[in-house]
Amino acid sequence: MPHFVHGGHRLAYTVYGAGPRTCVLLHGLLLSQKMHRPLAKALARRGNRVVTLDLLGHGQSDRPRDMSAYSMPFFGEQVIALLDHLELDEAVLAGTSLGANATLEAAAAHPDRVRGMVVEMPVLDNALLGCAIAFTPLMCALTFGEPVMKGVSWLTRRVPTGGVWGAEILLDTVRQQPGPSAAVLQGLFFGRVAPHKEVRKTIAAPALVIGHDRDPVHPFSDSDALVSELPDARLLRADSLLELRLSPERLTTEIGEFLDDCWKPRRTAGGTARRRGGATVA
């Protein structure tokens, strides 16, 4: 798997398709870039170059046990480091949950590098209680029950998946060594969740925000609030957490059309053409 080094750590990525229009897909918490493989292939068929990235502590990237290695701003910087490695001036960033917040961090810190954003299931102000309830027991289990979780990891690595995508995603989550996973949760638990709302109001990149109902960790109210904060955003309601995974046609079409819009030619103040990120802007 291709990789690059950032901050002394190896980060793994995969490229689908080719061309001047690049979209970076970012996974959810304790998952890997594999979760976006079907979406990456679908968007590549529409003429995009799609790059999936394993953020630090996930998938095939390095997994240090030091909690200080993990934070949302650090994840945002890793995305920008990927663009530097690929020699890209800009890209559309698309993330789910953890990846959605990393997208916001990258756009807040480096607005000139982000052509557009797809923000699926952001975790913002209204999700804090749900996250605490959902992830504190998991963090405790991974930290204090590490010997038991190592046994679970050892057993599940011996379960064949037959190459079934969904089975791979689920099993990969519990196959990981628990120590680094605990460090990821600890680092995020004691850090900021996302850029402050006042900072979010300054992110000018066009955004497609995808939310759904009945999920305390990703409440629809967070997606709705984010759309009201961002200067150029629209809201897309998903039927459920799993729609983009199990019945993706509608959402994939919406995302693909949004990418088309992001890469339409833009005019400068003087009306002159310029080239950015491999795409001509007029």
Residue, then its C-alpha position, 0 to 999 in steps of 0.5 A: m500500500p502506498h504511504f508517506v511519512h508525516g511527523g515521523h509516522r507512516l500514513a497509508y493511502t490508496v488511489y482510485g482513478a486518475g485526472p485533475r479532480t481529486c477527492v480525499l475520503l476520510h474514514g470514521l473512528l477506529l475504522s479504516q479507509k476500507m469503509h470508503r472503498p465502494l464510494a471511492k470506486a463509484l466516484a472514480r467512475r465519474g471521472n474523479r481521482v479519489v484518494t482514501l487515507d488511513l489517519l494515524g492510529h487507524g488501518q495500515s498507518d502507524r499506531p503509536r500508543d501515545m495519546s498525545a499523538y492524537s487530536m482532531p487538529f493533528f488529523g486535519e494536518q495529516v490530510i494537508a500533508l497528504l496533499d503536499h505528498l501528492e503535490l496537489d494545490e487543493a482537493v475536495l475533502a469528504g469525511t464521515s464522523l471522525g473524518a468529517n471533523a478532520t475535514l473541518e479542521a483541515a478547511a479551517a486551518h488551510p482554507d486555500r487547500v480545500r476546494g469543497m467539503v462533503v461532511e457526513m455525520p459531523v460530531l459537534d456540540n449536540a453530540l457531546l453527551g452521546c459520545a461520552i456515553a458511547f465511547t467512555p465504556l469502550m475506552c475503559a475496556l480497551t485501557f483496563g481490559e487490554p489483556v482480554m481485548k488482546g484475546v479478542s483481537w487474536l481470535t477475530r484475526r483467525v475468522p475468515t471474511g471471504g473478501v466480503w466488504g462489510a465483514e472486513i470492515l467490522l472485523d478489522t475494528v476488533r482485530q486491532q491491538p487495543g493499546p493504540s486504539a485506547a490511545v486514540l480515544q484518550g487523545l480525542f476524549f481530552g482534546r477539542v472535538a471540532p473547530h469552534k462554531e465561530v471558526r466554522k462560520t469562516i470556512a468559505a469552501p462549498a459544503l454538502v452536509i449529510g445527516h440522519d435521524r435517531d443517532p445520539v452520536h451523530p444527531f441530525s441537529d448537528s448537521d442542521a446547525l453546521v449548515s446554518e454556520l457555514p457560508d456556502a452549505r446545503l443539507l442532505r438528509a440520509d435515510s439512516l446511518l447505513e444508507l451510503r453503505l448498503s443502498p448508496e445510489r441516491l447519496t452517491t449521485e448527490i455526492g458526485e454531482f456536488l463534486d462536479d459543481c466544486w470543479k466548475p471553472r471559477r472566475t478571478a476578480g480580473g477574469t483571468a484564467r489560472r491553474r489550481g490543483g491541476a484544474t484550470v480555473a477561469 
